[in-house]
């Protein structure tokens, strides 16, 4: 049990058909919330919603790159479950390509999904909240890549850095309306998904820099989302919460620079 009660909340989660989005949707539903699951793959969202069961789940197709699609999804979700009070802009993609080999189309695809998608999702949520004059909680999903570059991920890292700054500005703009806007920056999260497969060499290398000694899970990110959406975080806005097992604390893969017991004066 999370200890949080969202029985009065209507929560929209994009990219909810798998991975982190699925974990977030499941956590809010388990905490009593009415949850609208959106994904570009409608069948995936419907499968997750079916697993939740009951009348507190709605699944729909949404292409977060397209304003009309986002607006239609929010409208359908609110007809089914009531007005949105919490929104999690999670949908994103994770490709790899060196800059010299990258096409304009691949660059645009990442920016359109990871940045435009966050913008459109947050805008739709904020417009609904402000039109009703009600407070709310908006959460964006960035990545530790917003602060730490990685070869082959210029577009991904740039998009996730953009999400962090977008979150800060939106938090400033919506504060007077009592709408909180915060960001979660996951580290390496192990998910069962074929949409963005990782090589075993990459996984082994990244694990060396996690002091906690394990990969993260969607449930780890979900707990952070529950906190940020709860009254416990009512004085938190415009912030980025890193959930990474200590991976950003330093270079955990390096051994001691001198033998144990040596004089280090």
C-alpha positions in Angstrom: 0.0 0.0 0.0 1.2 3.5 -0.9 -0.4 5.3 2.1 -1.9 7.8 -0.3 -5.6 8.2 -1.0 -6.6 9.4 -4.5 -10.3 8.3 -4.3 -11.4 11.9 -5.3 -8.9 12.2 -8.1 -9.2 11.8 -11.9 -5.7 11.0 -13.3 -4.6 11.1 -16.9 -1.5 9.2 -17.8 0.0 9.2 -21.3 2.2 6.4 -22.5 0.3 4.1 -20.1 0.4 1.0 -22.3 3.7 -0.2 -21.0 6.7 0.5 -18.8 6.7 3.5 -16.5 3.4 4.8 -17.7 1.7 1.5 -16.9 3.3 1.4 -13.5 2.1 5.0 -12.7 -1.4 4.2 -13.9 -1.6 1.1 -11.8 -0.3 2.9 -8.7 -2.9 5.7 -8.9 -5.7 3.1 -9.5 -4.5 1.1 -6.5 -4.7 4.3 -4.4 -8.3 4.8 -5.3 -8.1 7.1 -8.3 -10.1 7.1 -11.5 -7.4 6.7 -14.2 -7.5 7.5 -17.9 -4.8 5.6 -19.8 -3.7 7.0 -23.1 -1.3 5.5 -25.5 -0.6 5.6 -29.3 -1.2 1.9 -29.2 -4.8 1.7 -28.1 -4.8 -2.0 -27.7 -1.9 -1.8 -25.2 -3.7 0.8 -23.1 -6.9 -1.2 -23.2 -5.1 -4.3 -22.0 -3.6 -2.5 -19.0 -7.1 -0.9 -18.2 -8.7 -4.4 -18.4 -6.2 -5.6 -15.9 -7.2 -2.9 -13.5 -10.8 -3.8 -13.8 -13.9 -2.0 -12.5 -15.4 1.3 -13.6 -12.5 3.5 -12.5 -10.4 3.0 -15.7 -10.7 4.4 -19.2 -8.4 3.6 -22.1 -8.1 5.6 -25.3 -5.8 6.2 -28.2 -3.7 9.3 -28.2 -0.9 10.6 -30.4 0.7 13.2 -28.1 2.4 14.8 -31.1 -1.0 15.9 -32.5 -3.0 18.6 -30.7 -6.4 17.4 -32.0 -5.6 13.8 -30.8 -4.7 15.1 -27.3 -7.8 17.3 -27.1 -10.0 14.4 -28.2 -8.4 12.0 -25.7 -8.9 14.5 -22.8 -12.5 15.1 -23.8 -13.3 11.4 -23.9 -11.5 10.7 -20.7 -13.4 13.5 -18.9 -16.7 12.3 -20.3 -16.0 8.8 -18.9 -14.4 9.6 -15.5 -15.0 13.3 -14.7 -12.8 16.4 -14.8 -9.1 15.8 -14.7 -7.3 16.8 -11.4 -3.9 15.1 -12.0 -2.1 14.6 -15.3 1.2 12.7 -15.9 2.9 13.6 -19.2 4.8 10.3 -19.6 4.8 9.4 -23.3 8.2 9.4 -24.8 10.7 7.5 -27.1 14.3 6.5 -26.5 16.2 6.0 -29.8 20.0 6.0 -30.3 21.9 7.5 -33.2 25.1 9.5 -33.6 24.7 13.1 -34.7 26.7 12.5 -37.9 24.4 9.7 -39.0 21.1 11.3 -37.8 18.4 12.3 -40.2 16.3 15.4 -39.7 13.3 13.0 -39.6 14.7 11.2 -36.5 15.6 14.4 -34.7 12.1 15.7 -35.4 10.4 12.4 -34.3 12.1 12.6 -30.9 11.4 16.3 -30.4 7.8 15.9 -31.5 7.1 13.1 -29.1 9.3 14.0 -26.1 8.8 17.8 -26.1 5.8 18.7 -28.2 3.9 15.8 -26.6 4.7 17.0 -23.1 3.7 20.6 -24.1 0.3 19.5 -25.6 -0.5 17.1 -22.7 0.3 19.7 -20.0 -1.6 22.4 -22.0 -4.7 20.3 -22.3 -4.6 19.4 -18.6 -4.0 23.0 -17.5 -6.7 24.4 -19.7 -9.2 22.0 -18.3 -8.2 22.9 -14.7 -8.2 26.6 -15.2 -11.5 26.6 -17.1 -13.0 24.9 -14.0 -11.2 27.2 -11.6 -9.9 24.2 -9.7 -6.4 23.4 -8.4 -4.5 20.4 -9.8 -1.2 18.5 -10.1 0.7 18.1 -13.3 3.8 15.8 -13.5 6.2 15.6 -16.4 8.6 12.7 -17.0 12.2 13.7 -17.9 15.3 11.6 -17.4 18.7 11.7 -15.8 19.8 12.4 -19.4 18.6 16.0 -18.9 21.8 16.6 -16.9 24.2 13.9 -18.2 25.0 13.5 -21.9 25.3 10.1 -23.6 26.8 9.3 -26.9 24.1 8.5 -29.5 21.4 10.4 -27.6 21.8 14.0 -28.5 18.2 14.3 -29.5 17.0 12.4 -26.5 19.1 14.3 -24.0 18.2 17.6 -25.5 14.5 16.8 -25.4 14.7 15.7 -21.7 16.6 18.9 -20.8 13.8 20.8 -22.5 11.2 19.0 -20.5 12.8 20.2 -17.2 12.9 23.8 -18.3 9.4 23.7 -19.6 8.2 22.3 -16.3 9.8 25.2 -14.4 8.3 27.8 -16.6 4.8 26.2 -16.5 5.0 26.0 -12.7 5.7 29.7 -12.5 2.8 30.5 -14.9 0.3 28.3 -13.1 1.2 29.0 -9.5 -1.4 31.7 -9.0 -4.0 29.3 -10.1 -2.8 26.8 -7.5 -1.8 24.2 -10.1 1.5 22.4 -9.2 3.8 21.4 -11.9 6.8 19.1 -11.1 9.1 16.7 -13.0 10.4 13.2 -12.3 13.8 12.3 -13.8 14.2 8.5 -13.7 17.5 6.8 -13.9 17.9 3.4 -15.5 14.5 1.7 -15.2 14.1 -1.9 -16.2 10.9 -2.4 -18.1 9.4 -5.3 -20.0 8.8 -3.6 -23.3 10.0 -4.2 -26.9 9.5 -0.6 -28.0 13.0 0.6 -26.9 15.2 -2.5 -26.4 18.6 -2.1 -24.8 21.7 -4.1 -25.4 23.2 -6.3 -22.7 26.5 -4.4 -22.9 24.7 -1.1 -22.3 22.8 -2.5 -19.3 25.9 -4.0 -17.8 27.8 -0.7 -18.1 25.0 1.4 -16.7 24.6 -0.9 -13.7 28.2 -0.2 -12.7 27.2 3.4 -11.8 24.2 2.7 -9.6 25.3 2.8 -5.9 22.0 1.2 -4.9 23.1 -1.9 -6.8 19.9 -2.6 -8.8 18.0 -1.2 -11.7 14.9 0.9 -11.0 11.4 -0.3 -11.6 8.2 1.4 -12.8 6.9 1.1 -9.3 9.8 3.3 -8.0 8.8 6.1 -10.4 5.1 5.5 -9.5 5.8 6.1 -5.9 7.5 9.4 -6.7 4.4 10.4 -8.8 2.0 9.6 -6.0 4.1 11.8 -3.6 4.2 14.8 -6.0 0.4 14.5 -6.6 -0.4 14.2 -2.9 -1.0 16.9 -0.3 2.4 16.0 1.1 3.9 17.9 -1.8 1.6 21.0 -1.7 4.6 23.4 -1.2 6.6 21.7 -4.0 6.4 23.1 -7.6 8.8 23.7 -10.4 11.1 21.0 -9.1 12.8 17.9 -10.7 12.8 14.8 -8.5 15.6 12.4 -9.5 14.8 8.7 -8.9 17.9 6.8 -9.9 19.4 4.8 -7.0 22.2 7.4 -6.5 23.4 7.2 -10.1 23.8 11.0 -10.4 25.7 11.3 -7.1 29.1 10.6 -8.7 31.2 8.0 -10.5 30.3 4.9 -8.6 32.1 2.7 -11.1 35.5 3.9 -10.0 37.4 1.8 -7.3 39.1 3.4 -4.3 42.1 5.5 -5.6 44.4 4.1 -2.9 44.3 0.7 -1.1 42.2 0.3 2.0 44.2 1.3 5.1 46.8 3.4 3.1 47.8 6.7 4.5 45.8 9.3 2.5 47.2 12.4 4.2 
